[in-house]
């Protein structure tokens, strides 16, 4: 599913216009990004937690030449799935 399909489904399920659904989805995404980029956790109970994680610098290898190369430390976005979400996915798989 892509964003346009999500907007369609949310609009239909919420009984609202696609434009209103898209605005809400966009604002939610902007808000999560803004707060996670400030090292704040965003927890949606039952869904999951978004957070920034730090990765240490490390040595990697160029796959073409097999030469070692330095990979600098950086921050990445992380998501930990919530209990209800994980259980729903697990039930569907059986």
N, C-alpha and C positions, 0 to 999 in steps of 0.2 A: 504494500500500500504506500502511495506517495502522499505528499501534503494535500494536493487537490482532492484526492479521494477521501482523505481524512476530513477535510472541510465539508465535503458533500454529506458524509455520514453524520458528522456532528450536527450540521444544519438540519438534517432530516430528523434525527433522534431528539433534538432540542426544540424542534418546531419553530425554527428561526430562519432568517435568510442566510444564504451562503456568505454574503458580505459580512454580516454580523459574526458568524461563526469564524470566518477567517480572521477578523479583527481580534477576537478573543484568543484564538490559537497563537497569533503573532505576538500579542502582548504577553501571553504566558511564556512563550519561548524567550522573548526579550528579557523578561523579568528573571527567569532562571539563569540565563547567560550572565546578566548583570551581577547577580548576587554570587554565583559560583566564581566568577572572575575576581571577586573581592575576597575569596577564600571563605565564603559562607556556605554552609550546607543548606540545601533545599530538600526538605523531606515531604513527600506526599504519602501520607499513611496508607498502607495497603498497596501502593504503587511502587515506590522506591525512593532512593536518595541520590541526588546529584551532588557531586563535590569535586573540588580540584585536588589532584594528587601530584606529588613531586616524584620525578624520575631522576636517579643519580646519573652522572656522566659515566660513560662506559666505552670500552673499545669494541668496535664492530669490525666487519670485514667487507671489502668491496667484492661482490660476487663474481665480477668479471675477472679481476686481477688477483683476487685473494689477498690483496694488500690490507693490512690493518688500518683502521681509520678511527678518529676520535668522534664520538657522538656526545654532544654537550648535554648537560643537565637541562631539564625543562619541566614545565607543569603541563599536565594533561587533564582533560575532563574525565570523570569517572561516574559510573552509575551502578548502584547496588539495588538489585530487584527486591521489592517488598514481599512479605510472606504471602499475602493474598494473590498477588500477581503470579508468584512462583507456583503456588498450589494450583491455580487455574490452568497454567501452562502444562503442569504435570498431569492433571486430570484429562486434559484434551488429548494428550499423547497416548493414553491407555485405551 
